[in-house]
């Protein structure tokens, strides 16, 4: 998959308060969204079988998610197939 950039939502803000529930469409239309934009990668990941072989910016994206969520990433989908998974550790 070729990716020019990745946008990751880091804040949903409603009147300067964190907004979590997305079921109310009227409130949702008033939510301000803040993104972090990270550089993408121009190399296909579909044939990759190890984490270390992923494009550098793809690995940086995974590491950003781990840092932001404070949750380690174990599996990374690299293609459309069910078997298209890479294990990080």
C-alpha positions in Angstrom: 0.0 0.0 0.0 1.4 3.4 -1.0 0.7 6.2 1.5 1.6 9.8 0.9 0.8 10.9 4.5 -1.0 9.5 7.6 -3.4 11.7 9.6 -4.0 10.5 13.2 -6.8 12.2 15.2 -5.4 13.1 18.6 -8.1 15.4 20.0 -11.9 15.6 19.6 -12.8 18.9 21.3 -16.3 20.2 22.1 -16.4 23.7 23.7 -12.9 23.1 25.1 -13.8 19.8 26.7 -12.7 16.4 25.5 -15.5 14.8 23.4 -15.8 11.0 23.5 -19.4 10.0 22.5 -19.9 10.2 18.8 -23.5 9.0 18.6 -25.1 12.5 18.6 -24.9 13.9 15.1 -25.8 17.5 16.2 -23.0 17.5 18.7 -20.7 15.8 16.3 -21.1 18.6 13.8 -19.7 21.0 16.4 -16.6 19.0 17.3 -13.2 20.4 16.5 -10.7 17.7 15.4 -6.9 18.0 15.9 -4.7 15.8 13.8 -1.0 14.9 13.8 0.1 14.4 10.2 3.0 12.0 9.6 4.9 11.3 6.4 3.8 8.3 4.5 5.7 5.7 2.4 5.9 5.1 -1.3 6.7 1.4 -1.1 4.2 -1.5 -1.1 4.0 -3.4 2.2 2.0 -6.3 0.8 5.0 -8.7 0.5 6.7 -7.7 3.8 7.0 -10.5 6.4 8.9 -8.8 9.2 8.6 -5.6 11.2 12.2 -4.6 10.4 11.5 -4.8 6.7 8.6 -2.2 6.8 9.4 1.2 5.3 11.0 3.6 7.9 8.0 6.0 8.0 5.6 3.0 8.5 7.7 1.9 11.5 7.7 5.5 12.8 3.9 5.6 12.5 3.6 2.4 14.5 5.9 3.8 17.2 3.9 7.0 17.3 0.7 5.0 18.0 2.5 3.1 20.7 3.7 6.3 22.4 0.4 8.1 22.0 -1.8 5.3 23.3 0.8 3.8 25.7 -0.2 0.4 24.3 2.3 -1.8 22.5 1.4 -2.8 19.0 1.8 -6.5 18.3 0.2 -7.1 14.9 0.4 -4.9 11.8 -1.7 -5.4 8.7 0.3 -5.1 5.6 -2.3 -6.0 3.0 -5.9 -7.0 2.4 -5.5 -10.7 3.1 -6.1 -12.3 6.5 -2.6 -13.7 6.3 -1.1 -10.3 5.6 0.0 -9.6 9.2 3.5 -8.8 10.6 4.3 -9.4 14.2 6.2 -6.6 16.0 7.8 -8.7 18.7 
